[in-house]
């Protein structure tokens, strides 16, 4: 039986999160066009649940304004 240390598990989880970020960013760029560095940073700051929600929401986006509205809705009032 193979055991995974806490450090290995954390590294694995972080790698999965980064993979999700990169996939979402690629899909967004294909859907809405080139993203600004600020927008990329905003997407990278999302937690895993928010990334998954964005992955679903981007299917309805027609332009970068939809993405900005979605991100703005996450910010506290």
N, CA, C and O atoms as a DFTB+ gen file, in Angstrom:
308 C
 N C O
     1  1       0.847      -1.176       0.000
     2  2       0.000       0.000       0.000
     3  2       0.894       1.242       0.000
     4  3       1.879       1.303       0.736
     5  1       0.551       2.216      -0.819
     6  2       1.317       3.449      -0.922
     7  2       0.682       4.514      -0.038
     8  3      -0.533       4.708      -0.050
     9  1       1.517       5.196       0.723
    10  2       1.041       6.270       1.584
    11  2       1.450       7.614       0.999
    12  3       2.540       7.767       0.448
    13  1       0.567       8.566       1.127
    14  2       0.836       9.916       0.643
    15  2       0.996      10.818       1.848
    16  3       0.147      10.841       2.739
    17  1       2.086      11.557       1.870
    18  2       2.311      12.468       2.983
    19  2       1.424      13.693       2.832
    20  3       0.886      13.959       1.757
    21  1       1.281      14.432       3.920
    22  2       0.482      15.662       3.893
    23  2       1.029      16.637       2.865
    24  3       0.265      17.268       2.136
    25  1       2.331      16.762       2.804
    26  2       2.956      17.665       1.836
    27  2       2.664      17.259       0.400
    28  3       2.402      18.108      -0.452
    29  1       2.709      15.953       0.135
    30  2       2.400      15.464      -1.207
    31  2       0.940      15.746      -1.567
    32  3       0.634      16.141      -2.692
    33  1       0.050      15.539      -0.603
    34  2      -1.379      15.771      -0.831
    35  2      -1.647      17.245      -1.106
    36  3      -2.412      17.583      -2.010
    37  1      -1.020      18.118      -0.329
    38  2      -1.197      19.566      -0.526
    39  2      -0.669      19.968      -1.903
    40  3      -1.306      20.750      -2.610
    41  1       0.479      19.441      -2.277
    42  2       1.048      19.735      -3.590
    43  2       0.150      19.249      -4.719
    44  3      -0.021      19.929      -5.731
    45  1      -0.422      18.063      -4.531
    46  2      -1.336      17.500      -5.525
    47  2      -2.574      18.371      -5.678
    48  3      -3.000      18.672      -6.793
    49  1      -3.148      18.773      -4.547
    50  2      -4.351      19.626      -4.582
    51  2      -4.047      20.972      -5.222
    52  3      -4.850      21.483      -6.003
    53  1      -2.905      21.546      -4.900
    54  2      -2.514      22.836      -5.489
    55  2      -2.323      22.688      -6.995
    56  3      -2.697      23.573      -7.764
    57  1      -1.747      21.582      -7.407
    58  2      -1.566      21.324      -8.836
    59  2      -2.887      21.194      -9.570
    60  3      -3.030      21.675     -10.694
    61  1      -3.844      20.549      -8.942
    62  2      -5.179      20.421      -9.550
    63  2      -5.833      21.784      -9.685
    64  3      -6.448      22.085     -10.708
    65  1      -5.700      22.622      -8.637
    66  2      -6.286      23.960      -8.677
    67  2      -5.661      24.793      -9.796
    68  3      -6.368      25.480     -10.533
    69  1      -4.340      24.730      -9.917
    70  2      -3.660      25.473     -10.974
    71  2      -4.085      24.971     -12.353
    72  3      -4.218      25.756     -13.291
    73  1      -4.295      23.666     -12.468
    74  2      -4.766      23.097     -13.729
    75  2      -6.145      23.619     -14.088
    76  3      -6.415      23.921     -15.250
    77  1      -7.020      23.726     -13.094
    78  2      -8.356      24.281     -13.329
    79  2      -8.258      25.743     -13.756
    80  3      -8.954      26.176     -14.674
    81  1      -7.396      26.495     -13.091
    82  2      -7.219      27.905     -13.446
    83  2      -6.805      28.033     -14.905
    84  3      -7.378      28.826     -15.652
    85  1      -5.814      27.256     -15.304
    86  2      -5.303      27.344     -16.671
    87  2      -6.364      26.947     -17.687
    88  3      -6.480      27.577     -18.739
    89  1      -7.141      25.908     -17.385
    90  2      -8.198      25.488     -18.298
    91  2      -9.260      26.578     -18.430
    92  3      -9.670      26.909     -19.543
    93  1      -9.704      27.133     -17.317
    94  2     -10.721      28.190     -17.338
    95  2     -10.193      29.395     -18.105
    96  3     -10.922      29.986     -18.902
    97  1      -8.949      29.765     -17.879
    98  2      -8.377      30.906     -18.595
    99  2      -8.319      30.646     -20.111
   100  3      -8.611      31.540     -20.904
   101  1      -7.948      29.436     -20.505
   102  2      -7.918      29.112     -21.939
   103  2      -9.318      29.167     -22.538
   104  3      -9.507      29.693     -23.635
   105  1     -10.299      28.623     -21.818
   106  2     -11.677      28.649     -22.308
   107  2     -12.209      30.078     -22.400
   108  3     -12.892      30.435     -23.360
   109  1     -11.888      30.888     -21.395
   110  2     -12.324      32.285     -21.412
   111  2     -11.734      33.027     -22.601
   112  3     -12.442      33.764     -23.288
   113  1     -10.445      32.838     -22.848
   114  2      -9.804      33.533     -23.961
   115  2     -10.389      33.088     -25.299
   116  3     -10.517      33.887     -26.226
   117  1     -10.735      31.834     -25.387
   118  2     -11.365      31.361     -26.620
   119  2     -12.762      31.951     -26.781
   120  3     -13.195      32.253     -27.893
   121  1     -13.465      32.112     -25.655
   122  2     -14.847      32.594     -25.682
   123  2     -14.937      34.108     -25.869
   124  3     -15.738      34.584     -26.673
   125  1     -14.116      34.873     -25.127
   126  2     -14.279      36.333     -25.108
   127  2     -13.084      37.099     -25.670
   128  3     -13.152      38.321     -25.800
   129  1     -12.002      36.419     -26.001
   130  2     -10.828      37.090     -26.548
   131  2      -9.748      37.304     -25.500
   132  3      -9.844      36.822     -24.372
   133  1      -8.723      38.036     -25.899
   134  2      -7.562      38.278     -25.039
   135  2      -7.982      38.933     -23.722
   136  3      -8.790      39.862     -23.696
   137  1      -7.410      38.424     -22.633
   138  2      -7.719      38.934     -21.297
   139  2      -6.591      39.831     -20.806
   140  3      -5.419      39.582     -21.086
   141  1      -6.955      40.871     -20.074
   142  2      -5.950      41.755     -19.483
   143  2      -5.266      41.037     -18.320
   144  3      -5.792      40.061     -17.785
   145  1      -4.101      41.528     -17.940
   146  2      -3.385      40.958     -16.799
   147  2      -4.224      41.070     -15.521
   148  3      -4.202      40.175     -14.676
   149  1      -4.950      42.158     -15.392
   150  2      -5.809      42.359     -14.219
   151  2      -6.919      41.309     -14.175
   152  3      -7.230      40.776     -13.110
   153  1      -7.509      41.017     -15.316
   154  2      -8.571      40.003     -15.369
   155  2      -8.006      38.628     -15.081
   156  3      -8.628      37.839     -14.369
   157  1      -6.842      38.332     -15.620
   158  2      -6.199      37.045     -15.353
   159  2      -5.919      36.899     -13.861
   160  3      -6.154      35.835     -13.288
   161  1      -5.423      37.950     -13.234
   162  2      -5.146      37.921     -11.796
   163  2      -6.443      37.701     -11.006
   164  3      -6.445      36.980     -10.008
   165  1      -7.530      38.312     -11.444
   166  2      -8.812      38.133     -10.756
   167  2      -9.280      36.685     -10.836
   168  3      -9.790      36.140      -9.857
   169  1      -9.109      36.069     -11.986
   170  2      -9.501      34.664     -12.149
   171  2      -8.609      33.772     -11.290
   172  3      -9.097      32.838     -10.655
   173  1      -7.317      34.050     -11.265
   174  2      -6.393      33.236     -10.473
   175  2      -6.633      33.377      -8.972
   176  3      -6.227      32.510      -8.198
   177  1      -7.283      34.453      -8.558
   178  2      -7.576      34.669      -7.139
   179  2      -8.827      33.913      -6.679
   180  3      -9.113      33.863      -5.483
   181  1      -9.566      33.332      -7.613
   182  2     -10.792      32.621      -7.249
   183  2     -10.469      31.303      -6.555
   184  3      -9.446      30.676      -6.831
   185  1     -11.353      30.892      -5.655
   186  2     -11.177      29.579      -5.028
   187  2     -11.737      28.504      -5.974
   188  3     -12.321      28.830      -7.007
   189  1     -11.562      27.252      -5.627
   190  2     -11.939      26.144      -6.502
   191  2     -13.433      26.169      -6.816
   192  3     -13.820      25.960      -7.966
   193  1     -14.267      26.418      -5.832
   194  2     -15.710      26.463      -6.057
   195  2     -16.071      27.576      -7.038
   196  3     -16.882      27.372      -7.941
   197  1     -15.472      28.745      -6.860
   198  2     -15.734      29.860      -7.767
   199  2     -15.235      29.558      -9.177
   200  3     -15.890      29.924     -10.154
   201  1     -14.085      28.895      -9.296
   202  2     -13.576      28.509     -10.612
   203  2     -14.554      27.574     -11.328
   204  3     -14.800      27.706     -12.527
   205  1     -15.099      26.635     -10.570
   206  2     -16.064      25.701     -11.158
   207  2     -17.324      26.438     -11.597
   208  3     -17.872      26.150     -12.661
   209  1     -17.786      27.388     -10.784
   210  2     -18.954      28.181     -11.158
   211  2     -18.673      29.021     -12.398
   212  3     -19.530      29.147     -13.273
   213  1     -17.477      29.594     -12.474
   214  2     -17.092      30.376     -13.645
   215  2     -17.032      29.494     -14.888
   216  3     -17.416      29.918     -15.979
   217  1     -16.552      28.275     -14.715
   218  2     -16.491      27.336     -15.833
   219  2     -17.852      27.079     -16.440
   220  3     -17.969      26.920     -17.655
   221  1     -18.875      27.037     -15.617
   222  2     -20.239      26.865     -16.119
   223  2     -20.778      28.169     -16.692
   224  3     -21.407      28.173     -17.750
   225  1     -20.533      29.272     -15.997
   226  2     -21.074      30.566     -16.419
   227  2     -20.504      31.007     -17.762
   228  3     -21.207      31.631     -18.557
   229  1     -19.252      30.695     -18.019
   230  2     -18.624      31.192     -19.249
   231  2     -19.296      30.658     -20.504
   232  3     -19.131      31.223     -21.585
   233  1     -20.044      29.582     -20.371
   234  2     -20.756      29.051     -21.531
   235  2     -21.810      30.029     -22.043
   236  3     -22.197      29.977     -23.210
   237  1     -22.272      30.918     -21.168
   238  2     -23.289      31.902     -21.543
   239  2     -22.708      33.259     -21.911
   240  3     -23.440      34.139     -22.363
   241  1     -21.405      33.442     -21.726
   242  2     -20.786      34.734     -22.020
   243  2     -20.769      34.981     -23.524
   244  3     -20.525      34.073     -24.319
   245  1     -21.035      36.240     -23.896
   246  2     -20.938      36.617     -25.305
   247  2     -19.793      37.594     -25.531
   248  3     -19.426      37.871     -26.672
   249  1     -19.230      38.113     -24.450
   250  2     -18.119      39.050     -24.557
   251  2     -17.436      39.233     -23.223
   252  3     -17.881      38.708     -22.202
   253  1     -16.350      39.983     -23.240
   254  2     -15.561      40.202     -22.029
   255  2     -16.368      40.964     -20.967
   256  3     -16.109      40.815     -19.773
   257  1     -17.338      41.774     -21.390
   258  2     -18.165      42.492     -20.419
   259  2     -18.943      41.530     -19.524
   260  3     -19.154      41.809     -18.344
   261  1     -19.368      40.405     -20.083
   262  2     -20.067      39.396     -19.274
   263  2     -19.147      38.841     -18.190
   264  3     -19.569      38.635     -17.052
   265  1     -17.904      38.604     -18.546
   266  2     -16.921      38.124     -17.574
   267  2     -16.703      39.156     -16.479
   268  3     -16.688      38.813     -15.297
   269  1     -16.535      40.413     -16.861
   270  2     -16.321      41.465     -15.865
   271  2     -17.523      41.611     -14.946
   272  3     -17.356      41.820     -13.744
   273  1     -18.720      41.507     -15.483
   274  2     -19.917      41.574     -14.641
   275  2     -19.951      40.410     -13.661
   276  3     -20.309      40.581     -12.496
   277  1     -19.584      39.242     -14.130
   278  2     -19.580      38.055     -13.276
   279  2     -18.575      38.232     -12.139
   280  3     -18.885      37.950     -10.982
   281  1     -17.382      38.697     -12.469
   282  2     -16.360      38.918     -11.445
   283  2     -16.769      40.030     -10.478
   284  3     -16.539      39.921      -9.274
   285  1     -17.378      41.100     -11.004
   286  2     -17.828      42.203     -10.150
   287  2     -18.886      41.748      -9.159
   288  3     -18.940      42.247      -8.035
   289  1     -19.725      40.808      -9.565
   290  2     -20.781      40.302      -8.677
   291  2     -20.206      39.563      -7.475
   292  3     -20.884      39.429      -6.457
   293  1     -18.979      39.083      -7.573
   294  2     -18.339      38.393      -6.449
   295  2     -17.799      39.341      -5.397
   296  3     -17.635      38.970      -4.235
   297  1     -17.524      40.569      -5.816
   298  2     -16.927      41.541      -4.883
   299  2     -17.970      42.002      -3.887
   300  3     -19.120      42.246      -4.253
   301  1     -17.568      42.124      -2.613
   302  2     -18.518      42.611      -1.601
   303  2     -18.932      44.047      -1.897
   304  3     -18.146      44.838      -2.418
   305  1     -20.166      44.368      -1.559
   306  2     -20.702      45.714      -1.843
   307  2     -20.083      46.773      -0.969
   308  3     -20.428      47.949      -1.086
